[in-house]
Amino acid sequence: MLPDDLIRKVEFLKEIEKLKLVNRANKTLGGKRFENSAEHSWHIALMAIVLRDYYDGELDLLRVVKMLLIHDLVEIDAGDTWLYASDTSSKFEAEHNGAVRLFGMLPRDHEREFLSLWREFEDRETPEAQFASSIDGIQPLLNHLVTGDPADGVLPLERVKAKKEYIKTHAPRLWSLVEELIQSSAEMGLYR
């Protein structure tokens, strides 16, 4: 017979397979299908590792990667909320409820850790959360440029830049990358 904590962990791992079914507004290469949230999580975790040198100061990279792999799991219950959606009023509550349910499947120590990491990411107060949220914000810009897909229509360039403005404060050495990605996408007609 398997130990209870192992059974709970395996049930959680089975449940998070559902993240592969949560589609985002961004397309994959070739434009034939939408990116799913699991693919997004994989991409931003690798981006954090590759771009870590562009963050000044101390940073617990393992904590950043954990946050990036955990923070979107709540979309299994809440769905993905497009950054430019007109009504995001119920987003936090739906995601919080998802976090409580999903992380509650785990043994107590993992439940507390995952819930804490999710809240830390959402609050954006620690250097790790600020870097993680910056990476999370850069990935769709890179995706749009690489795929040539404007994600749900052509957005105004200034609106895109305003939504990404927090990166200038949280990861200033990456701001020039953000500006370059936005400008290059605008030149391709992806932003107006």
Secondary structure, DSSP 8 states (H G I E B T S, - for coil): ---HHHHHHHHHHHHGGGGGG-EEEEE-TTSSSEEEHHHHHHHHHHHHHHHGGGS-S---HHHHHHHHHHTTTTHHHH----TT-S--TTHHHHHHHHHHHHHTTS-HHHHHHHHHHHHHHHHT-SHHHHHHHHHHHHHHHHHHHHHT--SSS-B-HHHHHHHTTHHHHHSGGGHHHHHHHHHHHHHTTSB-
